[in-house]
Amino acid sequence: MSFFNLNAIASIGSAVALLVFSAVSVGHLRIRHETGGNVVVLIVGLLATLGTFVIFSTTTLVNEPKTAFALLGILVLAVVIDFGWKAATRGRSARAA
């Protein structure tokens, strides 16, 4: 007996993919002057992926609460690791200068 079934793993993968697409859209918005990106298309894409993520997350919370809590844990862990990584690299670059 496994902790997650394949449906739960696929659900988490789908949610993470939506967040990655959203992050790419935000990043592209930041450099749109360099790439010539269309602001309207970028914003529509971002709203579509974030909207889909919200609907997906609420549906998952209702139908598969364990999966929703696992996703929340993964997101929190990712943020903690990101802040830790940034703090560690900032400390190294300050010492090298």
KAKA-V915212 format. One record per backbone hydrogen bond with DSSP energy under -0.5 kcal/mol. CO is the residue of the C=O (numbers start at 1). NH is the residue of the N-H. If there is no record, write none. Layout:
BEGIN
CO:NH
CO:NH
END
This chain:
BEGIN
5:9
6:10
7:11
8:12
9:13
10:14
11:15
12:16
13:17
14:18
15:19
16:20
17:21
18:22
19:23
20:24
21:25
22:26
23:27
24:28
25:29
26:30
27:31
29:32
31:34
31:35
32:36
32:37
37:39
38:42
39:43
40:44
41:45
42:46
43:47
44:48
45:49
46:50
47:51
48:52
49:53
50:54
51:55
52:56
53:57
54:58
55:59
56:60
57:61
58:62
59:63
60:64
64:68
65:69
66:70
67:71
68:72
69:73
70:74
71:75
72:76
73:77
74:78
75:79
76:80
77:81
78:82
79:83
80:84
81:85
82:86
83:87
84:88
85:89
86:90
87:91
88:92
89:93
90:94
91:95
92:96
93:97
END
